Amino acid sequence: MNNDEFITHNFGIDKELINLSKKVLSEVEYLFKEIDETAEFNQLKVLSAMQKNRVGEAHFSSTTGYGYNDLGRDALEDVYADIFRAESALVRPQLISGTHALYVALSGNLRPGDEIFSPAGLPYDTLQGVIGIREEKGSLKEYGITFNCAELIDEKDFDYDAIKKGINEKTRLILIQRSKGYTTRQSLSIDKIREVISFIRNIKKDVIILVDNCYGEFVEKEEPIEAGADIAAGSLIKNPGGGLAPSGGYIVGKEEYVENAAYRLTAPGIGKEAGPTLGILPLLFQGLFLAPQTVSMSLKSAIFAAKLFEEYGFETFPKWDDKRADIVQAVNLKSAENVINFCRGIQAASPVDSFVTPEPWDMPGYDCPVIMAAGTFVSGSSIELSADAPIKEPYTVFLQGGLSFYHGKLGILLGLWNMLSNNDEH
Ligand SMILES: *Cc1c(COP(=O)(O)O)cnc(C)c1O
């Protein structure tokens, strides 16, 4: 039995779709070469940082209790700092998510009366609650911190006039979100981030520039600090955990700002000195080691999905051959049924919980039902193949992750097939 016969026999996907997917693959192949080149560069970067910091077996044993003198944790943080070209890093299981890492970075560095400014519109949903754009108990707004932003022009270009007008004497921190998150705006490339940072520094020198780096790590050869940011943060169950990290978040940047964040995470006067790693250090090191390759698998899956859906006339963000700045692929599927059937196909192709049927549900923080497909080893991990969508116009599904391209490809095929075969028009 060859591969195609295996797919038809075991997963019921018809021959016509498999043949089309082969044509798609041959057309996207040249982009895969570029992805491999970037992945190799980033792999070398990670390796060099591990060697420079003399990572050894001794670093795999963790502390408990207060977590003083956790040598492995300190080495891991030095490795992160080197990879991200930062002075310092905070990499902890006690940072429970990307939102938490960003909250700690924001609240540790802002004081009452300060203002946050975003040059690319509203931040990610959960951060809207953190900042107080959406009312939440304990938001930064309750502590006298305000927010202002400029919208992108045509969802892609910085509105430099609006940015200039939006930055004032209160502006203390610039929040730049690299990934589009759950919108269809363009994600920001490192070059674009560099451009806007240099513009902002010319208007106001003494601002802290924080990049929300979620989904962006290892997609390009450079990271935000190299583009002039002061600090960046993200989640370990996305790109930098490489699919192995069971939990955690990171903050990298200027020593002073990372320290301020650490004082918020633990307590003033304690900071980075405490924090047990509770046995997970080997997974954090090994996940980081694998992350450049894992990210490349996700990128290939995203490109394959974009091209295949474009063949069927669906609108995609980004387009298959656009320059990518993150691992997220959005597709407008035109109807609620399509969204639900696609997500069910993704779920059915998963290594875990393949027998589960995802249903839309009223998730806290959203104004409509949301469906999520995630048959993941690590709960909620979105560096593993996953898809989610709010059930509302224009019925956009967000697809990301894939620890292996073979799995990514099968999931996308099964999602599309489940959609097409349940659709009356086909
Ligand atoms: C995922 C994400 C976050 C929040 O991360 P969680 O780990 O889900 O809390 C913030 N910003 C962006 C752009 C993201 O993609």
The ligand as an SDF file (V2000), in Angstrom:
LIG
                    3D

 15 15  0  0  0  0  0  0  0  0999 V2000
   -1.7330   33.3470   22.5180 C   0  0  0  0  0  0  0  0  0  0  0  0
   -1.4980   34.7970   22.5160 C   0  0  0  0  0  0  0  0  0  0  0  0
   -1.4940   35.5500   23.6950 C   0  0  0  0  0  0  0  0  0  0  0  0
   -1.8570   34.9740   25.0420 C   0  0  0  0  0  0  0  0  0  0  0  0
   -1.2500   33.7940   25.3160 O   0  0  0  0  0  0  0  0  0  0  0  0
   -1.9560   32.6880   26.2460 P   0  0  0  0  0  0  0  0  0  0  0  0
   -0.8300   31.7720   26.5000 O   0  0  0  0  0  0  0  0  0  0  0  0
   -3.0460   32.0850   25.4480 O   0  0  0  0  0  0  0  0  0  0  0  0
   -2.4160   33.3780   27.4570 O   0  0  0  0  0  0  0  0  0  0  0  0
   -1.2020   36.8930   23.6190 C   0  0  0  0  0  0  0  0  0  0  0  0
   -0.9520   37.4680   22.4480 N   0  0  0  0  0  0  0  0  0  0  0  0
   -0.9680   36.7870   21.2830 C   0  0  0  0  0  0  0  0  0  0  0  0
   -0.6740   37.5080   20.0180 C   0  0  0  0  0  0  0  0  0  0  0  0
   -1.2430   35.4340   21.2930 C   0  0  0  0  0  0  0  0  0  0  0  0
   -1.2530   34.7650   20.1390 O   0  0  0  0  0  0  0  0  0  0  0  0
  1  2  1  0
  2  3  1  0
  2 14  2  0
  3  4  1  0
  3 10  2  0
  4  5  1  0
  5  6  1  0
  6  7  2  0
  6  8  1  0
  6  9  1  0
 10 11  1  0
 11 12  2  0
 12 13  1  0
 12 14  1  0
 14 15  1  0
M  END
$$$$
